[in-house]
Amino acid sequence: MKKHKHSFLWIHYTIITFIILMITALIVGVIALFMYHQKLIDPAKQHPSLPIVIILAISVLIGTILSAGSARKILKPLTDFNQALDKVARGDFSVSLTKQHHTKEIRDLYNNFNKMTQELNSIETLRDDFIVNVSHEFKTPLTAIEGYATLLQDEHLDDYERQDYTQMIIQSVHQLSTLTGNILQLSKIENNSLPTEKECFRIDEQIRQVIVFLEPEWSAKQIDLHLDLAKLDYLGHKTLLMQVWTNLISNAIKFSEEHDQIYIQLTEEDKHIKIVIKDTGIGMSDIVIQKAFDKFYQGDSTRHTFGNGLGLALVKRIVDLSGGDIILTSTETVGTTFTILLPKQDA
């Protein structure tokens, strides 16, 4: 069992109380001696209870003053903490508390509070960015659907134009469907609501299925595919990994020019299964590489290329969920290489 750390906060306040009592007693003693030497108190002439009452009154007065001053100092961290919590409750996540305090528990409290506000501020920023990006990504295809649907109402359209507009509507609907599916999948992964059951399957056969599925795309560009796939069984999330290969190979095709090359290699190493997907396409800049796995980030700022900026973010999270690692290297005008390392397991 985990041992709980002992709190010494009570010792701190006990020492403060003891010091207050000692100071009060010392001051009262000095005052009593002074009054005795000045013959302000003469037990022979006065009732015995009178000096006691005077000393008690002085003790209460001094103790109250000292306690009020010390209590204000002791309770100030809690007052500051309460005011900071009130700001957080009002939606201000930029507030922070200074951690310079002589009591360890107060320092830890402030430190944890600052961590909480930083996380809340980060979540708030991500939420705002998410809303802006999702709104934009939904607006673009919806605007296209509305525009082409309006054009279809023209009775003078010929069959070629009508077919072309209908195809654009279908493509926009497909874009919306893909975006919605990726958002739901990312949400399930990040909330750990995906099924934990794993199954045994052949990775090489799965990659071949993806290549066959994407055949119309790479055939249209006359891209040469070079495959070097070892026969490997793997125990993992079959459906999720299918999305990894689909996204990466689809991206390789999308950002390749006609007659370019795509290399796909599957090998087994000592501790990992290694998958390399390399293209000779347009490549990426250093800035794009740094943000490639961020949600909604697209290197093509003009958005001429079909996509919603969620593909690589989804790939990264699936690989992380599988306990693996993904490495991206790229050079502009030379090409891009994705290397996926999955932990080798007994299947």
C-alpha positions as CSV (number, residue, x, y, z in Angstrom):
1,M,0.0,0.0,0.0
2,K,1.1,3.5,-0.7
3,K,2.2,5.4,2.4
4,H,0.6,8.8,3.0
5,K,3.0,11.7,3.6
6,H,2.6,13.3,7.1
7,S,1.5,16.9,7.1
8,F,3.4,19.2,9.4
9,L,1.1,22.1,8.9
10,W,-0.4,21.6,12.4
11,I,3.0,21.8,13.9
12,H,3.6,25.1,12.2
13,Y,0.4,26.6,13.6
14,T,1.1,25.1,17.1
15,I,4.5,26.7,17.2
16,I,2.9,30.1,16.2
17,T,0.3,29.7,19.0
18,F,3.0,28.8,21.5
19,I,5.1,31.8,20.5
20,I,2.0,34.1,20.9
21,L,1.3,32.7,24.4
22,M,4.9,33.1,25.4
23,I,5.1,36.7,24.1
24,T,1.8,37.5,25.9
25,A,3.0,36.0,29.2
26,L,6.3,37.9,28.9
27,I,4.6,41.2,28.2
28,V,2.1,40.7,31.0
29,G,4.9,39.7,33.4
30,V,6.9,42.8,32.6
31,I,3.8,45.0,33.0
32,A,2.9,43.3,36.3
33,L,6.5,43.9,37.6
34,F,6.4,47.5,36.5
35,M,3.0,48.1,38.2
36,Y,4.3,46.4,41.3
37,H,7.5,48.5,41.5
38,Q,5.5,51.6,40.8
39,K,3.2,50.6,43.6
40,L,0.2,50.7,41.2
41,I,-0.6,47.2,42.6
42,D,-0.3,46.8,46.4
43,P,-1.8,43.5,47.6
44,A,-1.7,44.8,51.2
45,K,-4.0,47.8,50.4
46,Q,-6.1,46.3,47.6
47,H,-8.4,43.3,47.3
48,P,-6.4,40.3,45.9
49,S,-8.8,39.8,43.0
50,L,-8.2,43.3,41.6
51,P,-4.6,42.6,40.5
52,I,-5.7,39.3,39.0
53,V,-8.5,41.0,37.1
54,I,-6.2,43.7,35.8
55,I,-3.5,41.2,34.7
56,L,-6.2,39.0,33.0
57,A,-7.6,42.0,31.2
58,I,-4.2,43.0,30.0
59,S,-3.5,39.4,29.0
60,V,-6.7,39.2,27.0
61,L,-6.1,42.5,25.3
62,I,-2.5,41.7,24.3
63,G,-3.4,38.2,23.3
64,T,-6.2,39.4,21.1
65,I,-4.0,42.0,19.4
66,L,-1.2,39.5,18.8
67,S,-3.6,36.8,17.6
68,A,-5.4,39.2,15.3
69,G,-2.1,40.1,13.6
70,S,-0.8,36.6,13.4
71,A,-4.2,35.2,12.2
72,R,-4.3,37.7,9.4
73,K,-0.9,36.6,8.3
74,I,-1.7,32.9,8.7
75,L,-5.1,33.2,6.9
76,K,-3.8,35.4,4.1
77,P,-2.8,32.4,1.9
78,L,-6.3,31.0,2.2
79,T,-7.8,34.3,1.4
80,D,-5.6,34.7,-1.7
81,F,-6.5,31.1,-2.6
82,N,-10.3,31.8,-2.2
83,Q,-10.0,34.9,-4.3
84,A,-8.1,33.0,-7.0
85,L,-10.8,30.2,-7.0
86,D,-13.5,32.9,-7.4
87,K,-11.7,34.2,-10.6
88,V,-11.4,30.6,-11.9
89,A,-15.1,30.1,-11.3
90,R,-15.8,33.2,-13.4
91,G,-13.8,31.8,-16.3
92,D,-10.4,33.5,-15.7
93,F,-7.8,30.7,-16.1
94,S,-4.9,33.1,-16.4
95,V,-4.7,33.6,-12.6
96,S,-1.7,32.2,-10.7
97,L,-0.5,32.2,-7.1
98,T,3.1,33.0,-6.0
99,K,4.7,29.9,-4.6
100,Q,7.1,31.8,-2.2
101,H,5.8,30.7,1.1
102,H,7.6,29.3,4.1
103,T,5.0,26.5,4.7
104,K,5.5,23.5,2.5
105,E,1.8,22.6,2.4
106,I,0.9,26.1,1.2
107,R,3.5,26.0,-1.5
108,D,2.2,22.6,-2.6
109,L,-1.3,23.9,-2.6
110,Y,-0.3,26.9,-4.7
111,N,1.7,24.8,-7.1
112,N,-1.2,22.4,-7.7
113,F,-3.5,25.3,-8.2
114,N,-1.2,26.8,-10.8
115,K,-1.0,23.5,-12.6
116,M,-4.8,23.2,-12.6
117,T,-5.2,26.7,-14.1
118,Q,-2.6,26.1,-16.7
119,E,-4.4,22.9,-17.8
120,L,-7.8,24.6,-17.8
121,N,-6.3,27.5,-19.8
122,S,-4.8,25.0,-22.3
123,I,-8.1,23.1,-22.5
124,E,-10.0,26.4,-23.0
125,T,-7.6,27.4,-25.8
126,L,-7.9,23.9,-27.5
127,R,-11.7,24.1,-27.2
128,D,-11.8,27.6,-28.9
129,D,-9.4,26.4,-31.6
130,F,-11.5,23.2,-32.1
131,I,-14.7,25.2,-32.4
132,V,-13.2,27.6,-34.9
133,N,-11.6,24.8,-37.0
134,V,-14.6,22.5,-37.0
135,S,-16.8,25.4,-37.9
136,H,-14.5,26.2,-40.8
137,E,-14.2,22.6,-42.0
138,F,-18.0,22.2,-41.9
139,K,-18.7,25.5,-43.6
140,T,-16.5,24.9,-46.6
141,P,-18.2,21.7,-47.9
142,L,-21.7,23.0,-46.8
143,T,-21.1,26.1,-48.9
144,A,-20.1,24.0,-51.8
145,I,-23.2,21.8,-51.5
146,E,-25.4,24.8,-51.3
147,G,-23.8,26.5,-54.3
148,Y,-23.8,23.4,-56.6
149,A,-27.4,22.5,-55.5
150,T,-28.5,26.0,-56.5
151,L,-26.8,25.6,-59.9
152,L,-28.6,22.3,-60.4
153,Q,-31.9,24.2,-60.3
154,D,-31.0,25.7,-63.7
155,E,-33.2,24.0,-66.3
156,H,-30.8,24.9,-69.1
157,L,-27.9,22.8,-67.8
158,D,-26.6,20.1,-70.1
159,D,-26.0,16.6,-68.9
160,Y,-22.2,17.1,-68.6
161,E,-22.6,20.1,-66.3
162,R,-25.3,18.4,-64.3
163,Q,-23.1,15.4,-63.7
164,D,-20.1,17.5,-62.8
165,Y,-22.1,19.5,-60.2
166,T,-23.6,16.3,-58.8
167,Q,-20.1,14.8,-58.4
168,M,-18.9,17.9,-56.6
169,I,-21.9,17.6,-54.2
170,I,-21.0,13.9,-53.6
171,Q,-17.4,14.8,-52.9
172,S,-18.4,17.5,-50.4
173,V,-20.8,15.1,-48.6
174,H,-17.9,12.6,-48.5
175,Q,-15.7,15.2,-47.0
176,L,-18.3,15.9,-44.3
177,S,-18.7,12.2,-43.6
178,T,-14.9,11.7,-43.3
179,L,-14.6,14.8,-41.0
180,T,-17.4,13.5,-38.7
181,G,-16.0,10.0,-38.6
182,N,-12.5,11.3,-37.7
183,I,-13.8,13.6,-35.0
184,L,-15.8,10.7,-33.4
185,Q,-12.8,8.4,-33.7
186,L,-10.5,10.9,-32.1
187,S,-13.0,11.5,-29.3
188,K,-13.3,7.8,-28.6
189,I,-9.5,7.3,-28.5
190,E,-8.9,10.3,-26.2
191,N,-11.7,9.3,-23.9
192,N,-10.5,5.7,-23.8
193,S,-13.9,4.4,-24.8
194,L,-12.6,2.1,-27.6
195,P,-12.9,-1.7,-27.1
196,T,-9.8,-3.2,-25.6
197,E,-10.1,-6.5,-27.3
198,K,-7.3,-7.3,-29.7
199,E,-7.2,-9.8,-32.6
200,C,-4.5,-11.6,-34.5
201,F,-4.1,-10.6,-38.2
202,R,-1.6,-10.4,-41.0
203,I,-0.2,-6.8,-41.3
204,D,1.1,-7.5,-44.8
205,E,-2.3,-8.6,-46.0
206,Q,-3.9,-5.6,-44.4
207,I,-1.6,-3.2,-46.2
208,R,-2.2,-5.0,-49.5
209,Q,-6.0,-4.5,-49.0
210,V,-5.4,-0.8,-48.5
211,I,-3.4,-0.6,-51.7
212,V,-6.1,-2.4,-53.7
213,F,-8.7,-0.1,-52.2
214,L,-6.7,3.0,-53.2
215,E,-5.9,1.6,-56.7
216,P,-8.0,4.2,-58.5
217,E,-6.0,7.0,-56.9
218,W,-2.5,5.8,-57.6
219,S,-3.4,4.5,-61.0
220,A,-4.8,7.9,-62.1
221,K,-1.4,9.4,-61.3
222,Q,0.5,6.4,-62.8
223,I,2.5,6.1,-59.6
224,D,4.9,3.2,-59.2
225,L,4.4,1.2,-56.0
226,H,7.4,-0.7,-54.7
227,L,6.4,-3.3,-52.0
228,D,8.6,-5.2,-49.7
229,L,6.3,-6.8,-47.2
230,A,7.4,-9.7,-44.9
231,K,4.7,-12.1,-43.8
232,L,4.0,-11.0,-40.2
233,D,1.2,-11.8,-37.8
234,Y,0.3,-9.1,-35.3
235,L,-2.0,-9.0,-32.2
236,G,-3.6,-5.6,-32.0
237,H,-6.5,-3.3,-33.0
238,K,-7.1,-4.4,-36.5
239,T,-9.7,-1.8,-37.5
240,L,-7.7,1.1,-36.1
241,L,-4.5,0.1,-37.8
242,M,-6.3,-0.2,-41.1
243,Q,-7.0,3.5,-40.7
244,V,-3.3,4.2,-40.1
245,W,-2.2,2.5,-43.4
246,T,-5.1,4.1,-45.3
247,N,-4.3,7.6,-44.1
248,L,-0.6,7.4,-44.7
249,I,-0.7,5.7,-48.1
250,S,-3.5,8.0,-49.2
251,N,-1.4,11.0,-48.2
252,A,1.6,9.6,-50.0
253,I,-0.6,9.4,-53.2
254,K,-2.2,12.8,-52.6
255,F,1.1,14.7,-52.3
256,S,2.9,12.8,-55.2
257,E,3.1,14.0,-58.7
258,E,2.5,11.9,-61.8
259,H,5.0,9.0,-62.3
260,D,6.4,9.4,-58.8
261,Q,7.5,6.5,-56.6
262,I,6.0,5.1,-53.4
263,Y,7.9,2.6,-51.3
264,I,6.2,0.5,-48.6
265,Q,8.3,-1.8,-46.5
266,L,7.4,-4.2,-43.7
267,T,10.1,-5.9,-41.7
268,E,10.6,-7.6,-38.3
269,E,13.3,-6.4,-35.9
270,D,14.4,-7.6,-32.5
271,K,11.8,-5.7,-30.5
272,H,9.6,-4.0,-33.1
273,I,7.7,-4.5,-36.3
274,K,8.8,-1.7,-38.6
275,I,6.6,-0.2,-41.3
276,V,8.1,2.4,-43.7
277,I,6.0,4.4,-46.1
278,K,8.1,6.6,-48.3
279,D,7.1,8.8,-51.3
280,T,9.0,11.0,-53.7
281,G,6.4,13.8,-53.6
282,I,6.4,17.4,-52.7
283,G,7.7,16.9,-49.2
284,M,7.3,19.2,-46.2
285,S,9.0,22.2,-44.7
286,D,10.4,22.2,-41.2
287,I,7.4,24.2,-39.9
288,V,4.9,21.7,-41.4
289,I,6.9,18.8,-39.9
290,Q,6.7,20.3,-36.4
291,K,2.9,20.7,-36.6
292,A,2.0,17.7,-38.9
293,F,0.3,15.7,-36.1
294,D,-1.7,18.6,-34.7
295,K,-5.4,18.6,-35.1
296,F,-6.8,20.5,-38.1
297,Y,-3.3,21.6,-39.2
298,Q,-2.9,21.6,-42.9
299,G,0.4,22.4,-44.6
300,D,-1.6,23.4,-47.7
301,S,-3.0,26.7,-46.3
302,T,-4.9,27.3,-49.6
303,R,-6.9,24.1,-48.9
304,H,-6.7,23.2,-52.6
305,T,-5.9,19.7,-51.5
306,F,-8.8,17.6,-50.1
307,G,-8.4,17.0,-46.4
308,N,-9.4,18.2,-43.0
309,G,-6.2,18.1,-41.0
310,L,-7.3,15.2,-38.8
311,G,-5.7,12.3,-40.6
312,L,-2.2,12.5,-39.2
313,A,-3.6,13.4,-35.7
314,L,-5.7,10.3,-35.8
315,V,-2.7,8.2,-37.0
316,K,-0.5,9.5,-34.2
317,R,-3.1,8.6,-31.5
318,I,-3.7,5.2,-32.9
319,V,0.0,4.4,-32.9
320,D,0.3,5.7,-29.4
321,L,-2.6,3.6,-28.3
322,S,-0.9,0.6,-29.8
323,G,2.2,1.3,-27.7
324,G,4.2,2.2,-30.8
325,D,6.0,5.2,-32.2
326,I,5.8,7.1,-35.4
327,I,8.8,9.0,-37.0
328,L,8.4,11.7,-39.7
329,T,11.2,12.8,-41.9
330,S,10.7,15.0,-45.0
331,T,12.5,17.3,-47.4
332,E,10.7,19.7,-49.7
333,T,10.6,18.7,-53.4
334,V,12.3,15.4,-52.4
335,G,9.7,13.4,-50.5
336,T,8.3,12.2,-47.1
337,T,9.0,9.1,-45.1
338,F,6.8,7.8,-42.2
339,T,8.4,5.1,-40.1
340,I,6.0,3.2,-37.7
341,L,7.5,1.0,-34.9
342,L,5.0,-1.3,-33.3
343,P,5.9,-3.5,-30.3
344,K,6.4,-7.1,-31.3
345,Q,4.1,-9.4,-29.5
346,D,3.4,-13.1,-29.4
347,A,0.4,-13.6,-31.6
